[in-house]
């Protein structure tokens, strides 16, 4: 019946598919076609966990599973002790040329195996606890001497952040202020300082005065604070940090000057990773072939194009997963059916009568439903997975699970309404000729 998974995680996955979105976790239970990347990516994560850094670009048409791939890798990284963060590049909310907004999103989406999003507070609290344990282990502090413990913990903190303090002294100042505010029972000031560290704007001036800091984090400060975050993660026992920059191809749709600034910021990030400035960072970027090869993408900045160029003229069977850029081959009808049967099996484990689920929604029926969905979408496999899995879960499996006499072959005529489709899916439905680079997938926020 598939991989062992908790009922809560199973429900989380099924609910996301029912809504037509990519689940945040548990993707390994129905991932198809990614086994060829496992060994290399595992080795790269292991290298990063030993203090190196890495950059990887993933290319694929819309519908090829770039977001799925990124979340699958994030799940693997989290299971190996990494913190992770997925950032959706957006013209309005997270413009790439303003790295402070990218860093803010990174902190908002910071996740660990224990905490999905918003993990920064628990990471910082765990770090201070570890510093206290180190201070006590030195054997120089008397029992219940909180003042001495605070002083020694602060000294250890300054020592660990010494490299960061040279360029961003406000990082350790804000952390110090956060801890003092907590010890004083001033939760509001502590929360404000934590928000400031996460690049949130409009933090109360009183809180900043309390910690002896000024202003807000800017483009260059974000790069310094990323270094500080990596130090805190390392000292807290995490192996590293996987950061996903998803949908970077949105840069093609912005004003020319903004696009060029964003491309330059991306080049800067890649160069910083290559320089070793961020030990413990694995940076993953996704984009469409048009972004990598087209005139409005990275070719506009030759130094960036040179850094990520890979020759994809050879047969895809011989693609090198160790290369700086890898490509996803997208879905075939066979892969679509395989994903469908895996989801069916996952759902069956959620049901009180799994044998009936598998018998009624057989492999043959899954193939029939896949073919029917493809027929409704002009045979375009690349855009079929989202709506296919939505129909399979919400229209078929849910009904089979709830109604003993429901037979999908007899009782379910497939219908796909325009209101449940994206713009590109609607175009495929009516048979319009559409550039696959324009197809967009919805994802969970």
N, C-alpha and C positions, 0 to 999 in steps of 0.2 A: 503493500500500500504506500510505499514511499518513505521518506526520511521521518525519523521520530521528531515530533514537534509538539509543543505544549498547546492545549486547547485555546488559550488566550492568543498566542501567536497565530494559530490557524485561523481564528476568527478575524484577526487583524488583516491577514492576507485576503481572505474571502471577501471581507467587507470592501476592501480597496478595489478588488476586481469587479465586484458588483456595481461599484460606482464608475467603473471604467477608468481607473487610475492605476499607476504603478505602485505597488506596496513599498513601504519604507524598509521593511525587514522580511526575512524568511525567503528571499528569492532563490536561495540555493535549492529549495524543495522542488522547484519546477524550471530551473534554468536548463536551457538546451543550447548546445553548440559552443559552450565556453570552456570545455575541458582542455582545449589546446592551449589556453592561456594560463592554466592553473599553476603549472610548475614554474614558469618564468616569473609570473607576478608574485608567487609565494617567495621565490628567491630574492626578488627585488625588495619586498617588504622586510625580509630578514636582514638584508644589507642595510636598509634604512634604520632598522631597530638597533643596529650596532653603531649608529652615529653618522651614517651617510645621509645623503638626500637624493631625491630622484624626481624626474619629470617624465610624464607620459601623455601623449596626445592620442585620442581615439576618434577616428573618423567613421562616419556611416550615414547613409541616407536616413531621412525621417522614416520611422517605422523599423529601422534595423536594430533597435534596442540599445541605444547609447545610454539613456537614463537607467535602463534595466542593468546594463553592464556596470555602470558606476555604482549603483546601489548593491549589486552583487559583490563587487570588490570591497566596498565599504563594510559589508557584513563579514567578509573574510578577514579584513583588517581588524575589525572590532573583536572578533573571536580570538585573535592573536595578540590582544592587548593594546591596540591602537585606539586613540580617540579619532573621530571622523567629523567632517562637516561638508555638507553639500550646498553649494551656492549657485543659484540661478542668476546668470548674468541678465540684467534688465536695463533698458535705456533709462527708465525712470527711477527705479529703486536701488539697483546695484550697478551703476555705470562703471565699466572697467577702468576708465581713466581716473576715477576717484577711488583710490585704494582704501580710503577710510570707510567708504560705504561697503566695499567688499569685505573688509575686516569686520565691520559691524554685523554683516550677514553671517560671516564665519562664526562669530561668537554666539549669535542667536541660534544657529543650527548645530552648535558644538554638541556632539553625542559621544557616549561611551556604551559599552555593552550593558551597563546598568541603567543608563539614563538616555532617553531619546529626546534630543533638543534641550537646550538650556542647562547643559551640564557644567557650565563654568563655575557656578557657586560651589557645587559639590567637589569639583576638582581643587579649587582654592582652599576650601575648608580641610580637605584631605591633605593638602600640601602643608598647611600650618600644623596639622596634627603630626605629620611625619617629622617636621622640623622640631616640634616639641619632644618627640620620642628620641630624636638624635641628641638634643640638648640634655635630656635626662640621662641618656645612656653614657654621657661623658662622666657622670658621677661627681660633678662639681656643684650641683644645685641641691640645697636642702629641701626636704619634703615640705610641701605647701608654701614654698617661697615663690609666689606668683610673680612678684616684681622681678626677681632674678631670672625666672623662667622667660618672662616677656623680653627682658633685655638680651638674654642669650639667643632666644629665637630670632629676634630682630637682627642680631649680629650674624647668625647663620644665613638668614635671608639675604642680607647685604652681600655676604661672601658668595652665595650661589648666583646672585644677579650682578656680580661685579662687572662682567663683560657687557651687560645691557646698560648698566648705570652710566657708563661713559658716554653713551649716545642718547639714552632715554631715562634720566634719573627720576622722572615723574612716575615711571612704572612701579619701582620699588616704593616710592613715597606713597602712592595710592594704596598699595597693598598693606603697607605699614599702618596707614590711617584706617583702612578697613578693619584690621585686626583690633586696633585700639578702640574703635567705635563699638565693635562687638563686645569687647570686654567691659566697656562702659555701659552696655545695655542700650546703646543708641542705634537701633536697628535702621532707622530712616537714613542716617548718615552712612552707615555701612552699605546699605542698598544703593545709595546714590554713588558711592565710590566704586562699587562693583560695576554699576552701569557705565560710569565714566571709563573704566578700564576696558569695557566692551565697546567703546567708541560711540555710545549713545549721546545724542546732542541734548542740550537744554538741561544739563545737570545743575542742581542748585549751587549757587556761588558759595553759600555757607559751607557746604560739604567740601568743596574744593579748597576753601581757606583752611578748614580743619586739617586737611592732609598736606597743605602747603603746595598745592598745584594750581596751575592756571590754564585757561583756554580749553580747547577741545583737541582731540587727536586729528591730525591732518594726514595728507597723503604719505609723507615720509615717516611720520610718527607711527603709522600703521605697520610699516615694515619693521620698525624697531620693536613694537609691541608683539608682533608675531614671534620674534626671537624670544622675548620674555615668556610668552605662552609656552613655547617649546621647552624652555628650562623648567617651568613649573610642571609640565606634563612628565618630563623625564624624572624629576625628583619625586613625583607622586607615584612612580612605578609604571607609568605607561610607556609602551615601546616606541611611540611616535605619534604623528598626526597625519592622517590622510585628508587632503583637501580636494574637493571636486569642484571645478569650474564648469558648470553645465550650460549648454546652449550659448557658447561663446559666439556662434555665428550671428547672433542678434546684432553684433557690431556692424554687419553689412547694411543694416537698415537705418543707421543713425546718420546725422549730418557729417560731412566729410572731415571737418576739423576734429569733431568728437571721436570719429572712427580712428583717425590717425593717432590721437592721444591714447585711445584705448589699446591700440596695437603696440604702441611704445611702452605702455604700462605692462602689457603681457611680456614683451621682450625683457623688460627690466626684471620682472619676477623670475623668468626662466634663467636669466643670467645670475641672479642672486642665488638661486637653487644650485646652479652649476658651480658657483664660487665656494660653496660650502658654508655660506652664511647661516643656513637653516638646518643644522643637524637634526635628524629625526623627522623631516618633512617629506612626504610623498605628495607631489602635486599632479593631479590628473585633470586634463582638459578635454572636453568633447566638442565636436563640430562636424559640420557636413562637408562633403567633398568640395562643394562650391566655395566654402570658406577657406579651405586649404589651397585650392587650385585656381579659384576665380579671381577676376580683376578687382573685386571689392573686398577681398579677404586679406590674408596675411602676405600675399604677394605685393601689396602696397608698401610693405616695409621689408626690403630685401634682407636685412640682417636677421629678422624674425623668420622669414621664409627659409633661410639657410639653416637655421637651428632645428627646424622641425621637418625638413624635407626628407621624404623616403620615396624610393622608386617603387611604384605599384603597377608597373607595366607587365611584370611577370605573372604567371598563373597564381591565383589566390591560395592554391594548395601549398605554395612555397613561401608564403608570407613569414617574415621573421618576427616572432612575438617579442624578441629582445630589442627591436628597433624603437627609436624615440616616438614613432608614430605607428599605430596599428589600425587595421581596418576591420569593421564588422561586416560580415557578408549578408546579413539580413535574413529574413524568413523565406523558407520554401514551404510548399504545401505540406511536405512531410514533417517539417519542424513544427508547423502550426498544429498539426494533428498530435504530435508528441507532447507539446505543451498542454494541449487540451486534455489528453488522457492523464497527465500528471496532476493537473488541477482537479480533474474528476476524482482521482485517487485521494488527493488531499482533502477534498470536500467529503468524500466517503468516510474518512477518519473522523469527521466532525458530526456524522450522522448516527442516529440510533440503529439504523439498518443499513450498514455499509454494503452488504451483499446485494441488496436490491438496487442501490445506487449504481453499482458497477454493472449489474445485469441489464438494467433498463437503459442507462446511458453507456452503452457498450462502446468499444473501440470503433466499431463500424458506424454507430450513430454519430460519434464525435467527428469522424471523417465526413459523414453526410452533412453535418451542421457546418463544418469548415468550408465545404464546397459550396453550400448554399450562401453563406456570408460572402465568400469570394465572388459569387455570381452577382450578388447585390452591389458589390463594390468594384465592378468592372474587371474582376480577376486580378486586382492589384494586391498581391500578398503583402507587400510592404506596409500597407496601411490597415490590414485586416486584424492584427492581433488584439488591439484594444477592444473593438466592437465585438469580435468573436468571443473573447473571454467574458465580456459583460453579458452577452446573450447566454452563453453556456451556464454561467453562474446564476444570474438573476432571473432568466426566463425558463431555463430547463432544470438545473439541479435543485434550485429552491422549490420548484413545484413538485418534482419527483419526491423530494424529501418530505413535503407537507401533505401531499394527496396520494393516497394508496392506489387510486385508480387512474392516475395521470400517466398517459403514454405519449411521449413527445412526438412520436411518428404520427400518431392519430390526432392528438389534441393541440399540437403547437405548429401552426403555420408561421414560418419566420416572416416577421415584418421589421423593417428598419425605417423609422421615421426621421425626417430631415432634422427635427428638433433635437435628436440625440446624437447628431453627428457634428464633427468639426467642419469648418469651411472646406478643408481639403477632402475630407471624407465625402461630403455632399457633392463635391465636384466629380469625384470618382463614381459616385452612385449614378449620376446622370450621364456619365460617359464623357465628361469633358477631358480634353488633353491638359494635363497639369504637370508642372515641373515638380518632381518628387522632393526637391530641395525646399519647397515652400510648405510642405506638410508639417503640421505641428501636433505634438502629442501632449495631452493634458497629464499632469502629475499631481500627486498629493503635495500640499503645502506643508 
